[in-house]
Amino acid sequence: MPAAAAVDEEAATAKDPKVLAALGHELVRASDREGAERAFRDACAADPSDAVSLFSLGELLSQRGETDEAIAAFRAAIKADPSHAHAHIELGMLLSQGVDWSFYGVWRVAVGILCWALVIGGVACYLMYDFSDDDTAPHSD
């Protein structure tokens, strides 16, 4: 842990968001989740547009079961960097937790039946149409 201590000392004096984020990642590797959370929170406070720190904070919060705070962190990361794919994925996973997806099968069947009804109705209308009296057909004079 000497590397973490060196980064910690530098981060405490610098308040540089990049250094704080590096400290957070180092503390995660050292299994110091609380220290990592503090470092990521400090990095986010120093630079609220740092999507990487916001995402990393969201991951820690999600792992601890603090879903509401994690969702807020992932949303902030996406706002800071809309192309941050991992933030979108993690946010989607958190938002879908606890959702009852059993309706999906019923909904899918209902939409399928509706589509087939429209197709069959269209075919029936086509077959019942009398093309012999069509005024738009070319006439031979």
Salt bridges, closest charged atoms under 4 A:
GLU26 OE1 - ARG29 NH2 3.33
GLU37 OE2 - ARG41 NE 2.87
GLU37 OE1 - ARG64 NH1 2.13
GLU66 OE2 - ARG64 NH2 2.42
GLU69 OE1 - ARG41 NH2 2.80
